[in-house]
Amino acid sequence: MSKSHKENLIEKLHSRKYEEYKGVSICLINDFYPMVNKKIRYQVHCDGKYSFSHLYDCLDEAIKKYFEIRRRR
């Protein structure tokens, strides 16, 4: 049985990769910058019409926002 897009995205982020789609990206920001307060953080970022950038402690919240912005594009 094939995995859902969300499951593939979680696997990708846990493998220290990021995803970008039409200017919307999600990543484990700790892979690019040192940890602050020893917290794992995820970043959802978008340039352009829906300019947005926010850090999340919770992966599920970050993914929810990522898909929300993607649907607008």
C-alpha positions as CSV (number, residue, x, y, z in Angstrom):
1,M,0.0,0.0,0.0
2,S,1.4,3.4,-0.9
3,K,2.0,6.1,1.7
4,S,0.1,9.4,1.9
5,H,1.8,12.6,0.9
6,K,1.9,13.6,4.6
7,E,3.6,10.3,5.5
8,N,6.1,10.8,2.7
9,L,6.8,14.3,3.9
10,I,7.3,13.2,7.5
11,E,9.8,10.6,6.3
12,K,11.6,13.1,4.2
13,L,11.9,15.6,7.1
14,H,13.2,12.9,9.4
15,S,15.8,12.0,6.7
16,R,17.2,15.6,7.0
17,K,15.7,16.7,3.7
18,Y,13.3,19.5,2.9
19,E,10.4,19.9,0.5
20,E,9.6,22.9,-1.7
21,Y,6.6,23.4,-4.0
22,K,6.0,26.6,-6.0
23,G,7.8,28.8,-3.5
24,V,6.4,27.1,-0.4
25,S,9.0,25.1,1.7
26,I,9.1,23.1,4.9
27,C,12.3,22.0,6.6
28,L,13.8,21.0,9.9
29,I,15.5,24.3,10.5
30,N,18.0,22.7,12.9
31,D,19.7,21.1,9.9
32,F,20.7,24.6,8.7
33,Y,21.1,26.5,12.0
34,P,22.2,25.5,15.5
35,M,19.5,24.5,18.0
36,V,18.1,27.3,20.2
37,N,17.2,26.2,23.7
38,K,17.8,22.6,22.5
39,K,14.4,22.5,20.7
40,I,13.7,20.9,17.4
41,R,12.1,23.4,15.1
42,Y,10.4,23.2,11.8
43,Q,10.1,26.2,9.4
44,V,7.4,26.8,6.9
45,H,8.4,29.6,4.5
46,C,6.7,31.1,1.5
47,D,7.8,34.0,-0.8
48,G,5.6,36.0,-3.1
49,K,1.9,36.7,-2.9
50,Y,1.4,34.7,0.4
51,S,4.6,35.9,2.1
52,F,5.0,33.8,5.3
53,S,7.7,32.5,7.5
54,H,7.2,30.8,10.9
55,L,9.0,28.3,13.2
56,Y,7.1,25.5,14.8
57,D,7.9,23.1,17.6
58,C,5.3,20.6,16.5
59,L,5.8,18.8,13.2
60,D,2.0,18.3,12.8
61,E,1.3,22.0,13.1
62,A,4.1,22.8,10.6
63,I,2.7,20.3,8.1
64,K,-0.8,21.5,8.5
65,K,0.3,25.1,7.7
66,Y,2.5,23.9,4.8
67,F,-0.5,22.2,3.1
68,E,-2.8,25.1,3.9
69,I,-0.4,27.5,2.0
70,R,0.2,25.0,-0.8
71,R,-3.5,24.9,-1.5
72,R,-3.6,28.6,-2.0
73,R,-0.8,28.6,-4.7
